[in-house]
Amino acid sequence: MRDNIFLAIIIFVCLAGLDQYYQISKPISWKPEMIESGLILGMCFSLSGLAKNRHILIITGIMIASLFLELVYSAYFGAPIAPMDIALLFTNSMETLQIFSDIKNIAYIPLLISMIAFGVIFFSIKTLKKRRPWRWAGVLLVLLMAVPLPAILITLYHHGVRPNPNVSVGDYPSVSDHLLFSAQKTGLYFLVKTLPSQLFLNNPLAQPLAPPLPIALVHPNVNIIFIMGESLTSTHMSSYGYSRPTTPYLDSLKKSARAIFKLGISGGVSTDISLPLFFNMIEMPDGTAQIASAHRNLFKMAKANGFETYFISTQADYYLNVIKGYLFPRYIDHFGNASFFGAGKRTNVDDIHLVNYLKSADLTQPTFMVLHQRGSHSPYHERYPPQFNFFVSAGTASFQQSQMDSYDNSVRYTDALVHDIVATIHQKTHRPTVLIFTSDHGESLGENGVYGHNRLQIKNQHQAPIILIGLNNATLNFLKRKNREDINPQYMSHYELAEIVAYLLGYQIAHFSTQKSGYFVDGNALSGAAGFEQLRFDESGHLIDQ
C-alpha cells in the first residue's frame, strides 16, 4: 500500500504542477481550494489502485493531454476551454486548427512540461513494484470524476440563459478553477447541457417571428457596396484614436461631411454567429426561427426590390460551410469565395481579389454587393503582402508585440483596400452609392493575457468599426432627420446597421435606434446557449460600464 500512496502523490504532483503553471501565468488572484485538491488527490489514489498499469497510463495520459490542450488554449484566449468551444471544434475544425498553428511557438513549454509529467508517471509505475490493486478503485474513480455534476447544476441554476438578463455568461468555466476540475466540468457540462441543447434546440429564448418589412420605395436609385471585415477591432484603427497610423485613408475621411464613423457593437463574437445575425436582422437571441423564415434576410429583400445581389468572399469554402446556409444563396445572384478565385476548398486568398472582382462587375444597375474579407484573422502575418510590413519591432520582441505588429500591418492593408474600392466605384459608375464598412467582430491582442475572439464580456471582441460613406452624391442625411428617432451619437449596433441597409434597399423602417433596450452580443451559439451580453446606455447615450 505504501507504493500506492507514493504513486498517488507522484501523479497528484504532476497534475498539480501543470495546473500551477497555468495559474501563475494568468493575471488572477488564486488560492488552492481544499475541496478541489482533495478531489484530485482522491482520483490519483483511485488510479494507483487499478489492476493494470496500462489502464493507469491511458487515464493519466488523457488527463495530461486535456491539461496540455487547456494550457495552450488558455495561453491564447485567456480562459479555459468552454463546452461550446468543444461543439465548435466539430463544426469549425479547420479554423480551430489554423488558430493553433498561429500559436505553436507558445505551445512548446506546455508540451515540454506535459511530456515530463507523463514521463515521470510512466517511470514511477515501472519502478514501484509493490503496488497493490484493490477492487473498488475503478468505481471510486468514476464517482470522483462525476463530483462536478452538482457544480454544473448550480451553474445551470445561477448562470443559465434566461430571457432578457442584463448579462449572461452562459456555460463558460471560471478561470480560477483548478484546470483539471475545470476540464471535468467542461466535459460533463458539454454532455448534459450543451450537446442536448444543440441536438434538440431546447432553449427558452425563442423570439416572436417578425413579419416581412413592407417596401416603402420601389427600386431606389442607389448602389450599396458593403465591406464585411474580419476580426477587425476599432481599438487598433487610428481613425478611432489608436496611436499607430494604421488607417491613413480613413483618417482623411474623418472630417468629411460624406462619411459617418460610429463605434460599432457586433452582434456576435465569432464569424459563424455575427454574419447570420446581421444578414437576417436579428436583434437578440434566440433568432434561429427568424433566420429560418428568411423574412428579413437582406439578400432576399434586395432581390425582391430589384437589386442585383452579390456575396464575394476571400475565405475558403470550408470556412463558409456553417455561414453559407444562413445567407440563403438562392437569393444571391453572384456567390463566390476563395475557390471561385482558383484556390482550394480549404485555402483562403488575398483580399486584393475583392478589388479585382469589383473592377470587373457591372455597377450600372441597382446593386447590393457584399465583399467579405479574410481581413485581420489570425495568423495575422499571412493577411498582407510584404510591402505592408510597416510596423516591425526588434527581434527580441515579445509574443504579444509581434502579434500586435502583424495585426496592425493587416489593418493598414485593409485601409489601402478600402481606398482602392472607393477609387474603383468612382471609375465604374456615376450611380449614387453608399459604401458601408464594418467587421464581423473585434479581436483581443493580449490585453489581460487574452488573444483572438469568441469570448463574451471582453470589450475588444465586440468593438468593430462602422463607417458609412456617401459616394456619387449619395446622401446620408436620412440619419439626421429630426422626424426619426436619433441614433446614438457615438455607438451603433450591427442590428441598427442592418436596419439602415434595409432602409437603403427601399424598405419601411420605423426608426434606427435600439439603444433604449440595449445592444445584444451573442456568444458562440445563435440560440444564445453560449451566453450573451446586453449592453446598456444612459440617457445621454453613453455606454454603461458593466
Order of alpha helices (4+ residues) and beta strands (2+ residues): alpha-alpha-alpha-alpha-alpha-alpha-alpha-alpha-beta-alpha-alpha-beta-alpha-beta-alpha-alpha-alpha-beta-alpha-beta-alpha-beta-alpha-beta-beta-beta-beta-beta-alpha-beta-beta
